[in-house]
Amino acid sequence: MSQTAQRAVRPGAADPDPAPRAPDKVGPGDPRYRWLVSRGYNQRFRCAPEHVRPAVSTEDVLGAVDEAVRTGRRISVRSGGHSFENLVDDPSVQTLIDLSAMNAVQYDWRRRAFMVEAGTTLGEAYRKLFLGWGVTIPGGTCPDVGIGGHVCGGGYGALSRLHGLIVDHLYAVEVVVVGPSGRATSVVATREPSDPNRELWWAHTGGGGGNFGIVTRYWFRSPDAHGGEPATLLPRPPATVLHYSLDWPWSQLDQDSFVRLVRNFGEWGERNSAPGSSAAALYGELALPSRPSETITLSGQVATDTGAQALLDDLVNALGQGVPIQPARQSSSLPWLAATQAFGYESGASDLRSKIKSGYRRRRLTDQQIVTAYRHLTRSDYNYPYANLFINTYGGRVNAVAPAATAVPHRDSVFLVGYLVGWQGAAEDTRHLSWIRDLYRDIYADSGGVPAGDADDGSFINYADTDLADPRWNASGTPWHTLYYKDTYTRLQQVKRRWDPHDVFRHALSVRPY
């Protein structure tokens, strides 16, 4: 076992053991440079910084930020590399700080909380927390996503309907900031009401990455946890989950049956997404791909200590009302940890180019919106199977938290709808971008082309979409920052003014100085 792995799993430590220092700089002549600059998920965007600064400690980050500020270099930071836009990979970036080696997970006895370094992936965090203490955090389903940006964007996942968002369990955060003096310092901010830095903690409970500084460490403890026994301070995952998939063949669905199927799923979500609902144990994603794909698929998992089979049967029965075909059904019981490692994508592994959009929904999509989706998914001039609309279950415990308690104000939605297309080759950019922009604009035609209607609740910052800041695609009169942050934006700007007054940390969708 490596030194890094040993220090990452050793229970009881408050701080990491000494580790070898990372190389000071990696420039274009270094064989590591190409890999480090190409780790981004979306290869539409590439940066060519003067150098990359790999970090293994907060001190490394402090030194890198200090030098960049002193020499006037533009900074960006990468954790897992799953940003969908050019918030990290931008041509103006001159210093890229890479946190991927900062992957320790420990229990901090002094703070009575679990410390997770910002370069840790979700899969690593789940494995180390579960094997070390039998606990978890309710984050996303892709194990390769980095904790660094996932948490501060308000990440959600398969256990969120049962346990809330990952930020609902965030106790403290360590951030490297650049204050009025222009010098980099590290600050630990907690949710304690008496903490003078509390607003910096709050801003990282959904205020998005790259806005206020560079997060180096997170600490997690559930707000209702008591005592000092580690195994009681975070949610305990189920021993097993019922992993399921339901497939409907596209060839047997016409417009009417498509509308009925999607409507049934929406009505089930409206009935089963209240806080405390027994159905909160069920998580699902209805993937509606363009019709060159063979099937429409609903997949997900149900915690098996909650009457999983009965919950799944109820969902299948609800979906079948008025739909003339039965889905092909597959399910299997898996140990919970195995289920968390099932899906992943290695950033930078191919020339994958993508575009994503999103919209929270307080109610199901209307029949007219579903008809619009059907029209775009079956277009004869767009014969491409890797374009899709997906509808994720939401709500449950997420909606038990007050909108102002965290920087995630979207606390009354029952679905999160996503729009995603992935392709390879720059020559295909215009074709695929046109398709997804047309679909999104037409779905929200009654509210200016963006999710700003009465049944909408804005957009998800971790599915970053710079089109929302472009009047060509947002004709609603609702600013991009309102779609992402609603009424919390002014408060985020005030945090920005205190902790990043020189706007050192900025990108296309960053919080603007107050």
C-alpha positions, 0 to 999 in steps of 0.5 A: 500500500502506498504512503498516500493510501495509508494516510488516506484510510488511517482512522483517528488522524486529524491531519494528513501525515507528511507526504512527498512534495509535488513537483513545483511546476510542470511545463510543456516540456515535461511528459506529464504536461499533456495529460494534466492539461487534457484531463477535462471531461469536455474536449471542446475546451482545452487550455495551454497554461504556461505551467501546471502546479500539481498539489499534494497539500494546502501549502502547495496551493498557497504557494501556487496562488501566491506566485500567480497573483504576484506575477499577474497570471490567470488561475484555474483549478481542477479536481476531477475534471468533469466541468461541462463548460470552459470554467477551467479549460480556457485559453486565458488560463496561465496557471492550472492548479491540479488537486488530483493527488489530494485524496486523503479521507480521515476522521478528524477527532477534534472537529468530530467530522470526516475530512475529505481532501478536494482531489478525492473522487466520489468513488474514493470517498464512498469506499474509504468512508464505508470501509473505514466507518460504515458511513457515506455522503449522499453525492452523485452516481459517477465515481470519477467525479471529483469532490472539489467541484461537486460539493460546492455546486450542491451535488445530488445523487441516488441517496439524496431523496433519503438523506438530502444533498451532499452539502446538507452534511457539510460541516466545514471547508478549508479555502485558499483565498486572496484578501485585500492585501493580495496575499494568499491565506488559508481559511477554515470556515464552519457552519457554527453560528459563532464562526466569524467565517461562517458566510464563507462556509455557506457560499460553498454549500451550492455557490459553485466552484471557482468563485471565492478561492480554492477549496483544499479540504471539506469536513462532513458531519450531519447537522442532527448528529450528536456525540463523538462516535464516528459511525453515528455522524453521517448517514449509513447506507443500505447494505444492499440496493435493488439495481433495476432497468426498464426498457421500452423499444422505440420502435413500438412507441408512437407519439401518444404512447410516448406522451403517456409514458413520460406523463405517467413518470411525471405523475408518479414523481408528483405523488412520491417526492414529499419529504418523508415519503416511503418512495424516497428510497427509490431513485431513477433516471428516465433516459429519452435518447434520440430515436436511432437508439433502440430503447428508452430506459428508466434505470436506478436503484432502491434501498433494499431495507425499505420494501424495495421490490414493492416500491419498484412494482408500484412504479412499474404499474404506474408507468404502464397505465395506458401504455400498450407495451410492457418494458423489458425488466431487469433487476439485481440485488447488489452490495451498496458499495458495488453499486456506487462503483458501477458507472464511470468515465475517465476524464481525458480518455477520448475526444469526447465533446459535449453540451449539457443543459438543465431545469428543475421542475416543481411539477411534471413536464406538460403534455405539450412539452413532452410532444415537443421532446418527441418531435426533436427526438424523432427528427428525420434530419438528426439521426444521432443516437447519443443525444438525449433528454433525461429526467431524474427523480428529486425532492424527498429529504432535499425539500425538507431544508429551507431555501436560505439554509444553504446556497442551493435555493432549489428546495421544492422541485420533484425532478431535475431535467437534463439535456445532454449530447456527446460527440467526437470531432470538432467538425460536428460541433455546429450540428449537435449544438444546434440540436440541443439548443433548439430542443431546450428553447422549444421545451421552454418556449413559454418562458423565453427559452429557459426554465423560468416558468411557474412550474420551473425552478431554474437550473443546476450550476454543476450542469454549467451552461454559458448559453444562459448568459447569452441573450441569443438563447435566454430571452426570458429577462431572467438573468443567468445568476437568478436561474442558478442562485435565485435570491441568494445571489446578492448574498453570494456577491457579498461573500465574494466582496469580502473573500475575493475582492480582487476577483482573482477566481473568475470564469464565464459563470462566476459570481460577479463582485458586488 
